Amino acid sequence: MSITNTTQQDPLLFLAMAMGGGTTSAIEAQERQGQAELVRSQVLPADVRGKDILEAAGVVFGDAVPGDPLFVNATLPEGWKKVATDHDMWSKLVDADGVERASIFYKAAFYDRDAFMRAL
C-alpha cells in the first residue's frame, strides 16, 4: 500500500468529486483517504522532529519514496503501528503496549499537501 501524491493526480478527478458533493466535501474525502493510506502504508514523514529518539527506540528510516518527497520508507519495531485519530490530518505512532511514541501530521489536500512527525 502506498500513499497517493495528490499533487500529481488528474485535476479532472478532483473536479468530478467536487461537482458530486462540493469542494469542501471533496477536500475532506482526500484527507480521509490520505489518513487511511498513511496508517496502512510502510512509510513515515521525511520531516521528523526527534528522529534520534525514534531511532533509539528501534524505528528504521529508509530511502525516500520515489516521486514523493514528503515520505520515506520505514520499518517499525515489532508490535508498533500507526493509528488514525478522529481528525483526518493527525495519526499516532504507538508502541507494542499502546503507548503513543509520536504524533504524525499529514494533510493530503492537493493544494497544501504537507507531512511531518514529532517524537513524544
PyRosetta script that sets phi, psi and omega in degrees:
from pyrosetta import init, pose_from_sequence

init()
pose = pose_from_sequence("MSITNTTQQDPLLFLAMAMGGGTTSAIEAQERQGQAELVRSQVLPADVRGKDILEAAGVVFGDAVPGDPLFVNATLPEGWKKVATDHDMWSKLVDADGVERASIFYKAAFYDRDAFMRAL")
pose.set_psi(1, 128.7)
pose.set_omega(1, 177.7)
pose.set_phi(2, -116.9)
pose.set_psi(2, 174.2)
pose.set_omega(2, 179.3)
pose.set_phi(3, -101.2)
pose.set_psi(3, 133.6)
pose.set_omega(3, 179.1)
pose.set_phi(4, -75.1)
pose.set_psi(4, 125.3)
pose.set_omega(4, 173.8)
pose.set_phi(5, -82.9)
pose.set_psi(5, 97.4)
pose.set_omega(5, -173.7)
pose.set_phi(6, -65.1)
pose.set_psi(6, -18.7)
pose.set_omega(6, 177.9)
pose.set_phi(7, -73.4)
pose.set_psi(7, -14.3)
pose.set_omega(7, -179.3)
pose.set_phi(8, -106.4)
pose.set_psi(8, 4.4)
pose.set_omega(8, 179.5)
pose.set_phi(9, -77.3)
pose.set_psi(9, 157.0)
pose.set_omega(9, 176.0)
pose.set_phi(10, -64.0)
pose.set_psi(10, 122.1)
pose.set_omega(10, -179.2)
pose.set_phi(11, -61.4)
pose.set_psi(11, -22.4)
pose.set_omega(11, 178.0)
pose.set_phi(12, -67.9)
pose.set_psi(12, -28.3)
pose.set_omega(12, 176.2)
pose.set_phi(13, -64.0)
pose.set_psi(13, -45.0)
pose.set_omega(13, 177.8)
pose.set_phi(14, -65.3)
pose.set_psi(14, -41.6)
pose.set_omega(14, 179.0)
pose.set_phi(15, -58.6)
pose.set_psi(15, -42.7)
pose.set_omega(15, 179.2)
pose.set_phi(16, -63.6)
pose.set_psi(16, -41.3)
pose.set_omega(16, 178.1)
pose.set_phi(17, -63.6)
pose.set_psi(17, -42.9)
pose.set_omega(17, -178.9)
pose.set_phi(18, -66.0)
pose.set_psi(18, -37.6)
pose.set_omega(18, 179.0)
pose.set_phi(19, -67.8)
pose.set_psi(19, -27.6)
pose.set_omega(19, -178.9)
pose.set_phi(20, -80.2)
pose.set_psi(20, -24.4)
pose.set_omega(20, -176.7)
pose.set_phi(21, -152.9)
pose.set_psi(21, 5.0)
pose.set_omega(21, -179.8)
pose.set_phi(22, 98.9)
pose.set_psi(22, 157.7)
pose.set_omega(22, -177.3)
pose.set_phi(23, -62.6)
pose.set_psi(23, -45.0)
pose.set_omega(23, -179.3)
pose.set_phi(24, -59.8)
pose.set_psi(24, -44.6)
pose.set_omega(24, 179.6)
pose.set_phi(25, -62.6)
pose.set_psi(25, -40.3)
pose.set_omega(25, -179.5)
pose.set_phi(26, -66.2)
pose.set_psi(26, -41.0)
pose.set_omega(26, 178.5)
pose.set_phi(27, -66.8)
pose.set_psi(27, -43.6)
pose.set_omega(27, 178.5)
pose.set_phi(28, -61.7)
pose.set_psi(28, -37.5)
pose.set_omega(28, 177.7)
pose.set_phi(29, -65.1)
pose.set_psi(29, -40.2)
pose.set_omega(29, 176.8)
pose.set_phi(30, -61.2)
pose.set_psi(30, -41.5)
pose.set_omega(30, -177.5)
pose.set_phi(31, -71.9)
pose.set_psi(31, -36.8)
pose.set_omega(31, 174.6)
pose.set_phi(32, -62.8)
pose.set_psi(32, -45.0)
pose.set_omega(32, 179.3)
pose.set_phi(33, -63.4)
pose.set_psi(33, -40.5)
pose.set_omega(33, 179.1)
pose.set_phi(34, -60.9)
pose.set_psi(34, -44.0)
pose.set_omega(34, 178.7)
pose.set_phi(35, -64.1)
pose.set_psi(35, -43.7)
pose.set_omega(35, -180.0)
pose.set_phi(36, -61.8)
pose.set_psi(36, -42.7)
pose.set_omega(36, 178.8)
pose.set_phi(37, -65.2)
pose.set_psi(37, -41.1)
pose.set_omega(37, -179.8)
pose.set_phi(38, -60.2)
pose.set_psi(38, -49.7)
pose.set_omega(38, -175.1)
pose.set_phi(39, -69.6)
pose.set_psi(39, -22.7)
pose.set_omega(39, 178.5)
pose.set_phi(40, -91.1)
pose.set_psi(40, -11.9)
pose.set_omega(40, -173.8)
pose.set_phi(41, -86.4)
pose.set_psi(41, 176.1)
pose.set_omega(41, 176.6)
pose.set_phi(42, -109.0)
pose.set_psi(42, 33.5)
pose.set_omega(42, -178.9)
pose.set_phi(43, -124.0)
pose.set_psi(43, 159.5)
pose.set_omega(43, 173.8)
pose.set_phi(44, -133.9)
pose.set_psi(44, 160.6)
pose.set_omega(44, 177.0)
pose.set_phi(45, -59.8)
pose.set_psi(45, 146.3)
pose.set_omega(45, 177.0)
pose.set_phi(46, -73.4)
pose.set_psi(46, -30.7)
pose.set_omega(46, 179.3)
pose.set_phi(47, -86.5)
pose.set_psi(47, 104.1)
pose.set_omega(47, -175.8)
pose.set_phi(48, -124.0)
pose.set_psi(48, 121.4)
pose.set_omega(48, 174.5)
pose.set_phi(49, -96.2)
pose.set_psi(49, 120.4)
pose.set_omega(49, -175.5)
pose.set_phi(50, 88.0)
pose.set_psi(50, 29.2)
pose.set_omega(50, -178.9)
pose.set_phi(51, -56.7)
pose.set_psi(51, -40.1)
pose.set_omega(51, -179.1)
pose.set_phi(52, -61.1)
pose.set_psi(52, -34.6)
pose.set_omega(52, 178.1)
pose.set_phi(53, -65.3)
pose.set_psi(53, -44.6)
pose.set_omega(53, -179.4)
pose.set_phi(54, -69.2)
pose.set_psi(54, -39.2)
pose.set_omega(54, 177.4)
pose.set_phi(55, -63.3)
pose.set_psi(55, -39.4)
pose.set_omega(55, 178.7)
pose.set_phi(56, -64.3)
pose.set_psi(56, -27.9)
pose.set_omega(56, 178.8)
pose.set_phi(57, -84.9)
pose.set_psi(57, -6.2)
pose.set_omega(57, 175.1)
pose.set_phi(58, 113.2)
pose.set_psi(58, 0.5)
pose.set_omega(58, 176.4)
pose.set_phi(59, -73.4)
pose.set_psi(59, 132.1)
pose.set_omega(59, 179.0)
pose.set_phi(60, -110.4)
pose.set_psi(60, 117.8)
pose.set_omega(60, 178.3)
pose.set_phi(61, -93.6)
pose.set_psi(61, 126.9)
pose.set_omega(61, -177.3)
pose.set_phi(62, -105.6)
pose.set_psi(62, -151.1)
pose.set_omega(62, -177.2)
pose.set_phi(63, -72.6)
pose.set_psi(63, 159.0)
pose.set_omega(63, 175.5)
pose.set_phi(64, -62.3)
pose.set_psi(64, 147.3)
pose.set_omega(64, 175.9)
pose.set_phi(65, -74.1)
pose.set_psi(65, 124.4)
pose.set_omega(65, -179.2)
pose.set_phi(66, -56.5)
pose.set_psi(66, 129.5)
pose.set_omega(66, 177.0)
pose.set_phi(67, 78.6)
pose.set_psi(67, 5.2)
pose.set_omega(67, -179.4)
pose.set_phi(68, -144.5)
pose.set_psi(68, 92.1)
pose.set_omega(68, -175.7)
pose.set_phi(69, -67.5)
pose.set_psi(69, -9.6)
pose.set_omega(69, -179.2)
pose.set_phi(70, -76.8)
pose.set_psi(70, -19.2)
pose.set_omega(70, -170.8)
pose.set_phi(71, -130.2)
pose.set_psi(71, 153.0)
pose.set_omega(71, 172.7)
pose.set_phi(72, -125.3)
pose.set_psi(72, 152.7)
pose.set_omega(72, 172.8)
pose.set_phi(73, -69.2)
pose.set_psi(73, 146.2)
pose.set_omega(73, -177.1)
pose.set_phi(74, -147.9)
pose.set_psi(74, 152.7)
pose.set_omega(74, 174.4)
pose.set_phi(75, -120.4)
pose.set_psi(75, 126.6)
pose.set_omega(75, -179.0)
pose.set_phi(76, -95.4)
pose.set_psi(76, 152.6)
pose.set_omega(76, 174.5)
pose.set_phi(77, -61.2)
pose.set_psi(77, 157.2)
pose.set_omega(77, 179.1)
pose.set_phi(78, -50.6)
pose.set_psi(78, 127.2)
pose.set_omega(78, 176.6)
pose.set_phi(79, 87.6)
pose.set_psi(79, -11.9)
pose.set_omega(79, 178.6)
pose.set_phi(80, -78.0)
pose.set_psi(80, 151.4)
pose.set_omega(80, 178.1)
pose.set_phi(81, -157.9)
pose.set_psi(81, 163.3)
pose.set_omega(81, 174.0)
pose.set_phi(82, -95.5)
pose.set_psi(82, 138.3)
pose.set_omega(82, -176.3)
pose.set_phi(83, -129.0)
pose.set_psi(83, 132.3)
pose.set_omega(83, 176.6)
pose.set_phi(84, -70.7)
pose.set_psi(84, 148.7)
pose.set_omega(84, 171.4)
pose.set_phi(85, -105.7)
pose.set_psi(85, -177.1)
pose.set_omega(85, 179.3)
pose.set_phi(86, -80.0)
pose.set_psi(86, 1.4)
pose.set_omega(86, 174.6)
pose.set_phi(87, -110.9)
pose.set_psi(87, 124.7)
pose.set_omega(87, -172.6)
pose.set_phi(88, -62.4)
pose.set_psi(88, -16.3)
pose.set_omega(88, -179.5)
pose.set_phi(89, -100.2)
pose.set_psi(89, -2.1)
pose.set_omega(89, -178.5)
pose.set_phi(90, -125.5)
pose.set_psi(90, 134.2)
pose.set_omega(90, 174.9)
pose.set_phi(91, -133.3)
pose.set_psi(91, 171.1)
pose.set_omega(91, -179.3)
pose.set_phi(92, -125.0)
pose.set_psi(92, 148.2)
pose.set_omega(92, 168.7)
pose.set_phi(93, -104.6)
pose.set_psi(93, 117.9)
pose.set_omega(93, -177.2)
pose.set_phi(94, -117.4)
pose.set_psi(94, 150.2)
pose.set_omega(94, 179.3)
pose.set_phi(95, -85.7)
pose.set_psi(95, -176.1)
pose.set_omega(95, -176.1)
pose.set_phi(96, -62.3)
pose.set_psi(96, -22.1)
pose.set_omega(96, 178.6)
pose.set_phi(97, -94.0)
pose.set_psi(97, 3.0)
pose.set_omega(97, -179.8)
pose.set_phi(98, 84.3)
pose.set_psi(98, 8.9)
pose.set_omega(98, 179.1)
pose.set_phi(99, -80.5)
pose.set_psi(99, 129.4)
pose.set_omega(99, 179.1)
pose.set_phi(100, -69.6)
pose.set_psi(100, 123.3)
pose.set_omega(100, -178.9)
pose.set_phi(101, -104.9)
pose.set_psi(101, -23.8)
pose.set_omega(101, 179.5)
pose.set_phi(102, -156.0)
pose.set_psi(102, 153.8)
pose.set_omega(102, 175.5)
pose.set_phi(103, -107.9)
pose.set_psi(103, 133.1)
pose.set_omega(103, -175.7)
pose.set_phi(104, -119.4)
pose.set_psi(104, 126.5)
pose.set_omega(104, 175.2)
pose.set_phi(105, -107.3)
pose.set_psi(105, 131.0)
pose.set_omega(105, 173.5)
pose.set_phi(106, -145.2)
pose.set_psi(106, 112.9)
pose.set_omega(106, 175.2)
pose.set_phi(107, -101.9)
pose.set_psi(107, 109.7)
pose.set_omega(107, -174.2)
pose.set_phi(108, -86.7)
pose.set_psi(108, -7.6)
pose.set_omega(108, -178.0)
pose.set_phi(109, -57.5)
pose.set_psi(109, 130.8)
pose.set_omega(109, -173.2)
pose.set_phi(110, -57.8)
pose.set_psi(110, -30.5)
pose.set_omega(110, -172.8)
pose.set_phi(111, -85.6)
pose.set_psi(111, -12.3)
pose.set_omega(111, -176.2)
pose.set_phi(112, -152.9)
pose.set_psi(112, 45.5)
pose.set_omega(112, -174.1)
pose.set_phi(113, -68.6)
pose.set_psi(113, 133.2)
pose.set_omega(113, -178.2)
pose.set_phi(114, -158.2)
pose.set_psi(114, 155.5)
pose.set_omega(114, 176.9)
pose.set_phi(115, -153.8)
pose.set_psi(115, 141.0)
pose.set_omega(115, 171.5)
pose.set_phi(116, -157.5)
pose.set_psi(116, 164.9)
pose.set_omega(116, -179.9)
pose.set_phi(117, -139.9)
pose.set_psi(117, 145.6)
pose.set_omega(117, 175.9)
pose.set_phi(118, -132.8)
pose.set_psi(118, 133.0)
pose.set_omega(118, 178.1)
pose.set_phi(119, -71.9)
pose.set_psi(119, 146.9)
pose.set_omega(119, 177.9)
pose.set_phi(120, -106.9)
pose.dump_pdb("model.pdb")
